[in-house]
């Protein structure tokens, strides 16, 4: 069946997939006890951290760890038709941060928490086939299975930019994890006389206005339980350089180090 069952607001059952979904105050979207056709494939899949690194001089270079600001508390409800389709089911989580309308200061009080509709779950028809075949005898009869995903999506804002965290559960037993960015750019004052270095560190987007070059990174926690809990993780580290293998024009050369850690 392609129907989605959501029990107690968190437990999801869809086409062989079963898991519990939640949104954590500091780090956002997470799913636990992920099972496919009755077998657990992951103990946890969760966003762990979102990082933004802005270029600058030694005085104004900025490095943000956004979980420190919270990846859930500085935002509002998802917008139906923009963030999530109208046929979605929604996840709520407690929000206890607000802006004082008189002083415009941030306020927080867990005792005044209220529900926030910050994530959605929906079936996504991909407009393509998962499997199909045309049988030539008798009479070229075609049949197939339309491809669908179950999408769990959380949307939040942290200052000037927004994060769209998404997990797509596929009919073949795979999971696609993604994080998209939206919002608007952070800017600094620019003057050709006093801050000429901004032409190297930033994009000059308007008169006296520079948008610093920056990068976004996201880290996810993935705790796999494929065919039992005794899984291993292997990391290969390769350093570029010259050593005894590849040659550098005089008969020697090659990677100086090629280590594998388990």
N, C-alpha and C positions, 0 to 999 in steps of 0.2 A: 504494500500500500504506500502511496505517496503522501498520505495525510500526515500532518504534524500534530503530535500530542504534547502539550506542555502541562505538566502536573506541578501543583504547588508553586507555580511561577518560575521554577528553575529546572526541573527535570524534563528532558526533551527526548522524544522517541520518533525517529523518522527513517523509514526504509532500511532497517537493520542497524542504524546508528542509535546509541543511547548515551547520554551524558548529562551532567549537571552544569548549568551555566550561571555565572554570577559576574558582578562588577565590583572590584575592590576599591576602597577609598583612595589608596595611594597610587596603585599601578593599573587599575582599569580591568579590562575584559579578561576572564579566565574560564576555562572549562575543565572539569575534573571527572575522573572515573569514566573515561571515554571508551566505549565498547562498540565493536562492529560484529554483527551476527552472533552476539553472545560472548565474544572473546574480548577481553580488555586489551587495547592497543596502547593506551597512554594513561598514566596516573594523573597527569596535569599538562595542559597547554595554556600558557598565560603570558601576557605582556609583562615584562619585568622592569623595563626602564626605557625612557625616551630621552635622547640627548640632542642638544643643539649647540654647535660650536661656531662662533662668529669671529671673523677676522678683525684685526685691530692692532694698535700699537701696544706697547707694554702697559699703557695707562687705561686703555679702553677695550681690550680684547675680552670677550665674554664667553663663558662656558656654562651652559644650563643643564642641570639634571632635573628633569621636569617632574619626577615622582616626588621631589621635595616640595614642589608647589601643589601637588596632587593632580592626578590625571582624571579626576571625576568631579571635584568640588567647585571648580571655577567655570561652570557651564550651565546650560538649561536643558529643557526637554528636546529630544530629537524632533525634527520637523517631518511630518508625513508628506510624502511627495517630493521631498528634497533629500532627506537622509535615508528614508525607508519607504518602501511601497505601501499602499493603503491596506493590503491584505496581510501585513505583518502582525505578529504577536510581540508584545513588548516586555522588557525586563525593567523593573524598578529597583532603585537602591536609595538609601538615605542620603540626604544632602543637608548640611548644617552650616554652610557658609553663604553670606549674602553681603551686599553693599548697602551701607547706611545712606538713605536718600537725602539726608541733611548734610552730613559731613563728607560723603562719598568715600568713607573708610571701609575696609574689609572688616566684617564681623564674623564670629563663629561661636556656636554653642550647640554641642551635640544634644542637649536637652530640648532644643527647638527643631530637631531634625524633621524634615518632611520628605515625602516620596518624590523622586525624580525619575522621569521616564527617559533613561539615557542609553538604552540599547534595544535592538529589535532582532527578531528571528523570522525568517521568511523563506519560502521555496522560490528558487530562481530558475526559470526556464531559459535555457541557454540558446534556444533557436537553432539547435543542431542535433544530430543523431548520436546516441550512445552506441547503437548497433542497428544495422539494417541489412536487408538482402532482397533482391528481386529473383523470384523463382521463375525461370523461363517456361517450364512445363508444369501445368497447362496455363497458357495465356499471360505470362509476365505479371505475376502477382507479387506485389511488393509489401513488405511489412517491416516494422522496426520499433525501436524504443527511443523516445525523446530523451535527450540529456537534461538532467536537472541537478541543481545543487541545493543543499540547505545552508543558508547563510546566517551566521550570527555576527552582528555588527554593532559596535559601540562608537559613539561620536562624542568628542569632548573638546573643550577649548582650554588652552593654557596661554593666557596673555593674548598676543597678537596672532597666534596660529592655532589651527585646529588639527586634531588627529582623528582619523577614521580607521579603527582597528577592525579587522574582519577575519573570520574563520569560515571557510567554505568546505563543507563535508560532501564528498562526491559518492556517486553510486558504486564506483569501483573500489571503495575502501580507502581512498586517499584523502588527505586534508591539505588545503592550501591556506597558508597564513600570509596576511598582507597588512601593511600599514601605509595609508595615504595621508598626504598633508594638504591643508587648505589654509584659509585666512589671508592675512596681508603682511607685507614686509615690515621689518624693523628698520628704522632709518636713523641717520645722524646728520648733524649740521656739516655743511661743506663750504669751504672758501678756498679758491685757488691761491690765495695769499697765505692764509694761516694753516690750512690743512691740505696741502697739495698731495700728500701721500694717499688721500682717499681715492685718487684716480687709479691706484694700484690695488687697494684693499676693497674697493666697493664699485658698484655701478652707480654712476651719477644720473639719477632719475629725473631731476628737476633742478632749477636754479637753487643753489645752496642746500641741496638735499641729496644725501648719499645713502644707498642701500648696501650694507656690508655683505660681502660674499660669505656664505656660511654653508654648513652641512648639517643634515639631520641623520641620526642613527637610532635604531631601535633594537632592543635585546629582548628575546623571548625565552621563557623557561619551557623546556620540552623534556618531560620525564616519561620515557617510553617503557611500555610493558609488553612488547611484541613477543609472543610465544614464551611467556613467563617473565619474571622480574630480574633474571640474571643477565641483563643486556650489557654490552660493552660499548664504549665510545672511544674512537681513535682519532687522534689529531696528528697531521703531518706538518712538519715545519721545514721549509726549504729556504736556504739563504743563497742569494746570488753571489757569484765570485768565481775565482779561478782555482782549480785544484787538479788532481791527477787524472780526471776523466775526459774532459772535452777538448782541451787544447786552446791555446791563446796565441798561436802563431809560431811557437818555439817548441812544440811537441808536448807541452803540458796543458793543464787547464781543466776546468770543470767546477761544479758546485763544491764549495768548501765544506758544506754541512747539509746533510739530508737525514734528519732524525724523525723517528716515529715515537709518539708518546701514547701510552694506553692508560 
